[in-house]
Amino acid sequence: MKTSELTKVFHALSDETRLKILKLLEKGELCVCEIVNALDMIQPKVSFHLGVLKKAGLVKITRKGKWILYSLDDTDLFKRFLILSVLEKISNEEIKKELENLKNFKDSQDPRYCKT
C-alpha cells in the first residue's frame, strides 16, 4: 500500500462524523437518505463524508434501481482489520441517538421514497 493511500485511510478515520457513518454501516447497507436522517445532517455534508470514505476504500456502493446503497468495503484485508479495530472501540451507546434516528426513520418511511 502506498503512503498516499494510507494517508487517505487515516484522514478518513480522523473525523467523528465519518466514524459514526462507519458505525452505522456496521449494521448493514444504507442509502444516503437513511444516513442523513440518522445523523440529522444535510445531504451535501453526508455525501461529502461518504465520498471521503469511498476514496479511502472504506465504503463501497451498490446500485439498486435508482438507489445507491453504501456498505463497508471489506475486500482489502488491512482495511477490514483497521475498520473492525476502530469500530470495536466505538460503543453503540456513543451513537445511541443516531441509531434511534435511523430506526425511527425506517419505521416511518414512506415506501415510495428511499425504499431499500
Residue pairs with C-beta under 8 A, 6 or more apart in sequence:
1 78
5 56
5 57
8 55
8 56
8 57
9 56
9 57
9 58
9 79
9 82
11 52
11 56
12 18
12 52
12 53
12 55
12 56
12 58
13 19
13 56
13 58
13 82
13 86
15 49
15 52
17 39
17 41
17 45
17 49
18 49
18 52
18 53
19 86
19 90
20 39
20 95
20 98
21 35
21 39
21 46
21 49
21 50
21 53
21 59
22 53
22 58
22 59
22 72
22 83
22 86
22 87
23 87
23 90
23 92
23 94
23 95
23 98
24 30
24 35
24 38
24 39
24 95
24 98
24 99
24 102
25 59
25 70
25 71
25 72
26 72
26 87
27 99
28 71
29 62
29 69
29 70
29 71
29 116
30 38
30 69
30 70
30 71
30 102
30 116
31 67
31 68
31 69
31 70
31 114
31 116
32 43
32 46
32 47
32 50
32 68
32 70
33 43
33 105
33 113
33 114
34 102
34 105
34 106
34 114
34 116
35 46
35 50
35 70
36 42
36 43
36 46
37 101
37 102
37 104
37 105
38 98
38 99
38 101
38 102
38 105
39 46
39 98
39 101
40 101
50 59
50 70
53 59
54 60
54 61
54 70
57 73
57 76
57 79
58 72
58 73
58 79
58 83
59 70
59 71
59 72
59 73
60 70
60 71
60 72
60 73
60 75
61 68
61 69
61 70
62 68
62 69
62 71
63 69
64 116
67 114
67 115
67 116
69 116
72 83
73 79
74 80
74 83
92 99
109 115
